[in-house]
Amino acid sequence: MLSALSVKNFALIEDLNIDFSSGFTAITGETGAGKSILIKSMELLTGARADLALIRAGCSVCTISASFESKSDKIAEFLNNFSIPFNDDAILIRRTIENTGKSKAFMNDSQVSISSLASIGDLLIDFYGQNEKHSLLDLDSQLEILDNEVEDLKPLLKKSADLYAKGKDLESKIEAMNLSDAERERKIDLYSFQIKEIDDANPELGEDEKLEAELPKLKNAEKISSLLQEVISILYSSENAVLDGILKAKKNIELINSYGEDASETLSLMEQSYYQAEEAYREVENILSKTSLDPEKLNDSLERSELIKKLKKKYGNTIEEIIKYKDKIVSELNSLSGYKDNSDKLKIDLEENRKRLLEVCGAISVKRQKTAKILAKSVQDNLLELEIKNAAFEVKFARKEPSANGYDIIEFMFCANKGEKILPLKSTASGGELSRVLLAIELSAKIQNYQTSVFDEIDTGAGGKTGGKIGENLAKLAKRKQVFSITHLAQVASFAKTHIKIYKEIENSRTYTRAKVLKESEHIEEIARMVSGEKISKTALDHARNLIINSKGFCNK
């Protein structure tokens, strides 16, 4: 719902601020007062192309902003995809247009492209006018409208979407297998070679880490042995060996102790030193016994390490990845080797899947065609209500390749005059007539969306009686959504919950477009003016009151 609009320096508007309400709002005013300017400003907020000539004379920039309230999941998803904050269902849109040609757009204070503005604009406002490309003229939208009316359709559409996706997957697999004989043989040879290379190497998990730890010892075995022998000599076998020195020192401490000097603590430490030095000596001997110069083992380990590095370069960064790669190409090799059997099976599966998809599409089509007849009858009845008496409306069906949403191509067909050929709606109706047809469709289809509908002169060419019917149906639609209508007919405006008058004023030799939300008494006076002209008679006022009373009676039903 459009809750507020602010326009600055746009055409004849200097500074205009309007708050809107839900329900049906009529916009009236004399020809040239600026009603279309108000609609144009709304269009600019929804991504319409900017015309620099509409920037108010003497101004360098015009600014249009509006606040919307929406509970639409599509809008929430759209804003979320662009990381635009969306709190309390509120959307603030602002657009600035400079006389240099530069245009900027913002959503909730986040700058966006004009194309993004147009995308969200399509979700916020639908314009019904002579030159508008209305969403209901789009074939996809027409199918969506019809599908919304079909009972128990969602399970079938889910089934068709699943079968369609499965069919695409099977087609991809078959296509992948449809190699030339030479290409297939090349892949078989390559995979066979790679499997043999990995099998011959037979890498084991953790083997590379183990080699990494062992190679330094094998490479430095001679140096390690020499150092160990030197340690043994220092501790035990040299002339001044550490163990002999500690033993002599220990005997001296024992003598000191026997001479009456208490050196028992020192003696204890000396004994511990001897035992630890002796244990270290035995450990060094043990290490030496296990250290051997083995050039052959060193060479084997180096070769093995290089082989694993080579495999890693070709098939994976780790032994685990190498093994996984081998398992994968074994599977692909088996598939290539038995491609004929596999291909035949996939083709059988694809054909069976297609049959099932066609059955589901057929069931969807039956439901759609049954509902289409009911929808067409309802639209035609509404067209009769709107005084298009000789109109014909149909839903045309054509076929396409089965897809996720069935195999139907549907199109709304329309003819306004008896005996004429019925043609696609998008190329037949025009002007106010088209707006009335679209209104009839909206009413019949009970479209549930959060868009604001803006009807620009839906009553063009209509008389008072037709205007009353148009007003009734706009009020009926406004019970479900916010509706705006620019109108010249008192019969239409009398049904409005909110009445906005657009008028011009001249101040200091400049013209200004103003807008005013009318109070009840002003609403009556404006309806009377629309009936009788600028000179409002008592008869016109009485007629206006009667129109409003009758419209309220209808709206309160």
PyMOL commands that set and color helices and strands:
alter all, ss='L'
color gray80, all
select helices_A, chain A and resi 35-45+52-54+73-81+114-124+135-137+139-149+154-177+181-201+207-219+221-237+242-258+264-290+295-315+319-337+339-385+425-427+431-445+464-477+490-493+520-532+538-555
alter helices_A, ss='H'
color red, helices_A
select strands_A, chain A and resi 2-10+13-19+24-28+61-69+90-98+103-107+110-112+125-128+392-403+406-415+423-424+452-456+483-486+498-507+510-517
alter strands_A, ss='S'
color yellow, strands_A
deselect
rebuild
show_as cartoon
